[in-house]
Amino acid sequence: MHPWNLTLHDRACLGDGAVAYCLGRVEIGVGATVAQEAYLCSGTHNFESERLELETAGIQVGANAFVGLRAIVLPGIVIGSGCVIGAGSVVTRDTEDDWLYAGNPAAKIRSRGGPPK
């Protein structure tokens, strides 16, 4: 890990056993929580290459977002502000602000604080 690639803003939280694998930039926004044993992975490999070169892409967790227990966030992902990622979800695409996502791959379930849109 490269701790200089990690930015925790005011009141941001990494739960017990959470991993911020900071090969690329990882930024956790104001008031955001990354729950226990969640895994933020900003590194991967070029699987098209015989040498499997390392590739990095930053992760951004928006303000007041919540990444649930044992969720996995892949390289290059932006978690929207106020977004909730359900426990055990695998986030393979950027998420929108104020939505709940769950599953593998994570799918949009409903907006926060209201009925499905």
C-alpha positions as CSV (number, residue, x, y, z in Angstrom):
1,M,0.0,0.0,0.0
2,H,1.1,3.6,-0.6
3,P,-0.5,5.6,2.3
4,W,0.4,8.9,0.5
5,N,-2.3,8.0,-2.0
6,L,-5.0,7.9,0.6
7,T,-7.1,11.0,1.5
8,L,-9.6,10.8,4.3
9,H,-11.6,14.0,4.6
10,D,-13.3,15.4,7.7
11,R,-15.3,12.6,9.6
12,A,-14.4,10.0,7.0
13,C,-14.2,6.5,8.4
14,L,-12.5,3.2,7.5
15,G,-14.1,0.4,9.6
16,D,-12.3,-2.4,11.3
17,G,-10.5,-4.7,8.8
18,A,-11.4,-2.4,5.8
19,V,-8.7,-2.3,3.1
20,A,-7.8,0.8,1.1
21,Y,-5.4,-0.7,-1.4
22,C,-3.8,2.5,-2.5
23,L,-1.8,1.7,-5.6
24,G,-3.7,4.6,-7.2
25,R,-5.4,7.6,-5.4
26,V,-8.2,6.7,-3.0
27,E,-10.2,9.6,-1.7
28,I,-12.9,9.2,1.0
29,G,-15.2,12.2,1.2
30,V,-16.5,14.2,4.1
31,G,-18.6,12.1,6.4
32,A,-18.3,8.9,4.3
33,T,-18.0,5.5,5.8
34,V,-16.3,2.4,4.5
35,A,-17.6,-0.4,6.7
36,Q,-15.8,-3.4,8.2
37,E,-13.8,-5.6,5.8
38,A,-14.8,-3.6,2.7
39,Y,-12.1,-3.6,0.0
40,L,-11.2,-0.6,-2.1
41,C,-8.8,-1.8,-4.8
42,S,-7.2,0.8,-7.0
43,G,-4.8,-1.6,-8.7
44,T,-5.2,-4.4,-11.3
45,H,-3.3,-5.9,-14.2
46,N,-3.4,-5.7,-18.0
47,F,-4.8,-9.2,-18.7
48,E,-4.3,-8.6,-22.5
49,S,-0.5,-8.6,-22.0
50,E,1.7,-11.6,-21.5
51,R,3.6,-9.6,-18.8
52,L,0.4,-8.7,-16.9
53,E,1.7,-5.2,-16.2
54,L,0.3,-3.3,-13.2
55,E,-2.4,-0.8,-13.9
56,T,-3.8,1.7,-11.4
57,A,-6.9,3.9,-11.3
58,G,-8.1,6.0,-8.5
59,I,-11.3,5.5,-6.4
60,Q,-13.5,8.3,-5.1
61,V,-16.1,7.8,-2.4
62,G,-18.4,10.8,-2.2
63,A,-19.4,12.8,0.8
64,N,-21.7,11.0,3.2
65,A,-21.6,7.8,1.2
66,F,-21.7,4.4,2.9
67,V,-19.8,1.3,1.5
68,G,-21.2,-1.7,3.3
69,L,-19.6,-4.7,5.0
70,R,-17.4,-6.7,2.8
71,A,-18.3,-4.7,-0.3
72,I,-15.6,-4.5,-3.1
73,V,-15.0,-1.4,-5.1
74,L,-12.9,-1.9,-8.2
75,P,-10.3,0.4,-9.7
76,G,-11.4,3.7,-11.3
77,I,-14.8,3.8,-9.6
78,V,-16.6,6.9,-8.3
79,I,-19.1,6.3,-5.5
80,G,-21.7,9.1,-5.6
81,S,-22.3,11.4,-2.7
82,G,-24.9,10.0,-0.3
83,C,-24.8,6.7,-2.1
84,V,-25.2,3.4,-0.1
85,I,-23.5,0.2,-1.3
86,G,-25.0,-2.9,0.2
87,A,-23.1,-5.5,2.2
88,G,-21.1,-7.9,0.0
89,S,-21.7,-5.9,-3.2
90,V,-19.2,-5.7,-6.0
91,V,-19.1,-2.2,-7.6
92,T,-17.9,-2.4,-11.2
93,R,-19.3,0.9,-12.5
94,D,-19.7,4.5,-11.1
95,T,-22.7,5.1,-8.9
96,E,-25.1,8.0,-8.8
97,D,-25.6,10.4,-5.9
98,D,-28.2,9.4,-3.3
99,W,-29.0,5.9,-4.6
100,L,-28.9,2.4,-3.0
101,Y,-26.9,-0.3,-4.9
102,A,-26.6,-3.9,-4.0
103,G,-25.5,-7.2,-5.6
104,N,-22.8,-8.7,-7.8
105,P,-22.4,-6.7,-9.9
106,A,-23.9,-3.9,-7.9
107,A,-27.2,-2.7,-9.4
108,K,-29.3,0.4,-8.7
109,I,-32.1,-0.6,-6.3
110,R,-33.8,2.6,-5.3
111,S,-33.3,6.2,-4.4
112,R,-32.5,7.0,-0.8
113,G,-35.4,8.3,1.2
114,G,-38.1,7.5,-1.2
115,P,-39.8,5.0,-3.5
116,P,-38.1,3.5,-6.5
117,K,-37.6,6.0,-9.4
